[in-house]
Amino acid sequence: MLENLKKEVYEANMALPANNLVTLTWGNVSQVDREKGVFVIKPSGVDYNDLKPEDMVVVSLDGHVVEGNLNPSTDTPTHAFLYRHWTDLGGIVHTHSKWAVAFAQAGIPVPAAGTTHADTFYGDVPVARRLTKNEVDSEYELNTGKSIVRAFESEDIDPMAVPGVLTNDHGPFTWGKDAMDAVHNAIVLDVVAEIDYHTMSLNPSQDIHVPQYLLDRHYYRKHGVNAYYGQNTH
């Protein structure tokens, strides 16, 4: 079932090593089919060089395997929880990309320091709080998803306006309208994390945040009803 979706998810997963976002098998991409109530995700621990479209695993929104001969990603409960809670999400990416992980391990949000960031993320990319021992020992991956949602709710952040998060001590998750859109956001997140690291090193004593009016201009010229970036295809 869902052979076209499996191919799309396979191609999105292969875009991770192509863009230097994963080392070894450290990453996964999924995409949801809302009408069927399932999503397709990378199998756990399979080398990207060995991966095939037919290896992709079909999973229900409650996290049970519907079709597939391989075990789904260990992060499947996180993906499932986010799809259930945020119904606008179409695709999700998790990586251990180096620069975003550095911020995650430091427990520092990725600041909206300039227009490169503002084109994709309408504000800082937040950090979900560190999980407790009990949360890690019981349903770790599910609790990771819950911690992500709590981070957005506690700061009243629109997850579609800031389509990414850092999980403390762990790494980034990004999302979008589909799997490739989520990959795009994963690429941007790691790039802006690297840029911010250097910006903070060069200017450690001042607030590096972009002014709100410039953030607004750059975000809304690419997103929203009055967006004018790119080519009008209508």
C-alpha positions as CSV (number, residue, x, y, z in Angstrom):
1,M,0.0,0.0,0.0
2,L,1.0,3.7,-0.4
3,E,3.8,2.9,-2.9
4,N,4.0,6.6,-4.1
5,L,4.2,7.8,-0.5
6,K,6.9,5.3,0.3
7,K,8.9,6.6,-2.7
8,E,8.5,10.2,-1.5
9,V,9.6,9.3,2.0
10,Y,12.5,7.3,0.7
11,E,13.7,10.3,-1.4
12,A,13.3,12.6,1.5
13,N,15.4,10.3,3.7
14,M,18.1,10.1,1.0
15,A,18.2,13.9,1.0
16,L,19.5,13.8,4.6
17,P,23.0,12.3,3.8
18,A,23.0,14.3,0.5
19,N,22.9,17.5,2.5
20,N,25.3,16.4,5.3
21,L,22.6,16.2,7.9
22,V,23.2,12.6,9.1
23,T,26.2,10.5,10.1
24,L,25.9,6.7,9.8
25,T,22.1,6.0,10.4
26,W,21.4,8.9,12.7
27,G,18.2,10.3,11.2
28,N,14.7,9.7,9.9
29,V,12.0,11.2,7.9
30,S,8.2,10.5,7.8
31,Q,5.2,11.7,5.9
32,V,1.5,11.3,6.9
33,D,-1.5,10.4,4.9
34,R,-4.3,12.0,6.9
35,E,-7.1,10.5,4.9
36,K,-5.9,6.9,5.6
37,G,-4.8,7.7,9.1
38,V,-1.2,6.4,8.6
39,F,2.3,7.7,8.1
40,V,5.3,6.2,6.4
41,I,8.7,6.3,8.1
42,K,12.3,5.1,7.7
43,P,13.1,1.6,9.2
44,S,15.4,1.6,12.2
45,G,19.1,1.4,11.9
46,V,19.2,0.6,8.1
47,D,22.3,2.1,6.3
48,Y,21.3,4.7,3.8
49,N,23.3,3.0,1.1
50,D,21.2,-0.1,1.6
51,L,17.8,1.7,1.8
52,K,15.1,1.1,-0.8
53,P,11.6,2.6,-1.2
54,E,10.0,-0.8,-0.3
55,D,11.8,-0.8,3.0
56,M,9.7,2.2,4.3
57,V,7.3,1.2,7.1
58,V,3.6,2.1,7.2
59,V,2.5,3.0,10.7
60,S,-0.9,4.0,12.2
61,L,-1.3,7.3,14.0
62,D,-1.3,5.4,17.3
63,G,2.1,4.0,16.5
64,H,1.4,0.5,15.4
65,V,2.9,-1.1,12.2
66,V,0.4,-1.5,9.5
67,E,2.7,-2.7,6.8
68,G,6.4,-3.5,6.5
69,N,8.9,-6.3,7.1
70,L,11.3,-4.1,9.1
71,N,11.1,-2.3,12.4
72,P,10.2,1.3,12.1
73,S,12.5,4.1,13.4
74,T,12.8,4.1,17.2
75,D,11.6,7.7,17.0
76,T,8.2,6.6,15.7
77,P,6.3,7.3,18.9
78,T,7.6,10.9,18.7
79,H,6.5,11.3,15.1
80,A,3.1,9.8,15.9
81,F,2.4,12.0,18.9
82,L,3.3,15.2,16.9
83,Y,1.0,14.1,14.0
84,R,-1.8,13.5,16.4
85,H,-1.4,16.7,18.3
86,W,-0.6,19.1,15.4
87,T,-2.9,18.2,12.6
88,D,-1.3,20.7,10.1
89,L,2.0,18.7,10.1
90,G,2.5,16.7,6.9
91,G,6.1,15.6,7.3
92,I,8.6,15.3,10.1
93,V,12.5,15.0,10.2
94,H,14.8,14.1,13.0
95,T,18.5,14.3,12.7
96,H,21.7,14.6,14.7
97,S,23.1,17.4,12.5
98,K,26.2,18.9,14.1
99,W,25.4,22.5,14.6
100,A,21.8,22.1,15.8
101,V,22.9,19.3,18.2
102,A,25.5,21.7,19.6
103,F,22.8,24.1,20.6
104,A,20.6,21.2,21.9
105,Q,23.4,19.9,24.1
106,A,24.0,23.4,25.4
107,G,20.3,23.8,26.1
108,I,20.3,27.1,24.1
109,P,17.6,28.2,21.7
110,V,18.7,29.0,18.2
111,P,18.3,32.8,18.1
112,A,16.6,34.7,15.3
113,A,19.8,36.7,14.6
114,G,19.2,37.8,11.0
115,T,17.2,37.5,7.8
116,T,18.6,34.1,6.9
117,H,16.8,32.7,10.0
118,A,13.7,34.9,9.5
119,D,13.0,33.6,6.0
120,T,12.0,30.2,7.6
121,F,11.5,30.6,11.3
122,Y,9.4,33.4,12.8
123,G,11.4,33.7,16.0
124,D,13.9,31.7,18.0
125,V,13.9,27.9,17.6
126,P,13.1,26.8,21.1
127,V,14.6,24.0,23.3
128,A,12.3,21.4,24.8
129,R,13.2,20.9,28.5
130,R,15.5,18.1,29.7
131,L,13.5,14.9,30.4
132,T,13.4,13.5,33.9
133,K,14.8,10.0,34.6
134,N,11.3,8.7,35.0
135,E,10.3,10.1,31.6
136,V,13.4,8.5,30.0
137,D,12.8,5.2,31.7
138,S,9.1,5.0,30.7
139,E,8.0,5.7,27.1
140,Y,11.1,7.8,26.3
141,E,10.2,8.6,22.7
142,L,6.6,9.4,23.5
143,N,7.7,11.7,26.3
144,T,10.0,13.4,23.8
145,G,7.0,14.3,21.7
146,K,5.1,15.5,24.7
147,S,8.1,17.7,25.8
148,I,8.2,19.3,22.3
149,V,4.5,20.2,22.4
150,R,4.9,21.6,25.9
151,A,7.7,23.8,24.8
152,F,5.5,25.4,22.1
153,E,2.4,25.7,24.3
154,S,4.3,27.2,27.2
155,E,5.8,30.0,25.0
156,D,2.6,30.3,22.8
157,I,4.6,29.5,19.6
158,D,2.8,28.5,16.4
159,P,4.5,25.3,15.3
160,M,3.8,26.1,11.6
161,A,5.5,29.5,12.0
162,V,8.5,28.0,13.8
163,P,8.7,24.6,12.2
164,G,11.5,23.2,14.3
165,V,12.7,22.5,17.8
166,L,15.7,21.3,19.7
167,T,15.3,18.5,22.3
168,N,17.6,19.1,25.2
169,D,20.7,16.8,25.2
170,H,19.5,15.2,22.0
171,G,18.9,17.0,18.8
172,P,16.6,18.7,16.3
173,F,13.2,17.9,15.0
174,T,11.7,19.8,12.1
175,W,8.4,19.6,10.2
176,G,6.5,21.0,7.3
177,K,3.7,20.5,4.8
178,D,5.3,17.3,3.6
179,A,8.5,15.3,4.0
180,M,10.6,17.4,1.6
181,D,9.4,20.6,3.2
182,A,10.5,19.2,6.6
183,V,13.9,18.3,5.1
184,H,14.2,21.9,3.8
185,N,13.6,23.2,7.3
186,A,16.2,20.8,8.7
187,I,18.8,22.1,6.3
188,V,17.9,25.7,7.2
189,L,18.0,25.0,10.9
190,D,21.5,23.5,10.8
191,V,22.8,26.4,8.6
192,V,21.4,29.1,10.9
193,A,22.7,27.3,14.0
194,E,26.2,27.3,12.5
195,I,25.9,31.0,11.5
196,D,24.6,31.8,15.0
197,Y,27.5,30.0,16.6
198,H,29.9,32.2,14.8
199,T,27.9,35.3,15.3
200,M,27.8,34.7,19.1
201,S,31.5,34.0,19.1
202,L,32.2,37.3,17.3
203,N,29.8,39.3,19.3
204,P,29.4,37.6,22.7
205,S,28.4,40.7,24.7
206,Q,25.4,42.0,22.8
207,D,21.9,40.8,21.9
208,I,22.2,39.5,18.4
209,H,18.5,39.2,17.6
210,V,17.2,40.7,14.4
211,P,14.8,43.7,14.9
212,Q,11.2,42.6,14.9
213,Y,10.3,44.8,11.9
214,L,13.0,43.1,9.8
215,L,11.9,39.7,11.1
216,D,8.4,40.5,10.1
217,R,9.3,41.7,6.6
218,H,11.5,38.7,5.8
219,Y,9.1,36.1,7.2
220,Y,6.0,37.5,5.7
221,R,7.4,38.1,2.2
222,K,7.8,34.3,1.9
223,H,4.8,33.2,4.0
224,G,1.2,34.2,4.4
225,V,-1.4,35.8,2.2
226,N,0.7,38.7,1.0
227,A,3.9,36.8,0.3
228,Y,5.7,37.9,-2.8
229,Y,9.0,36.0,-2.8
230,G,9.6,33.7,-5.8
231,Q,7.7,33.2,-9.0
232,N,3.9,33.7,-9.3
233,T,2.8,30.5,-11.0
234,H,-0.9,31.4,-11.2
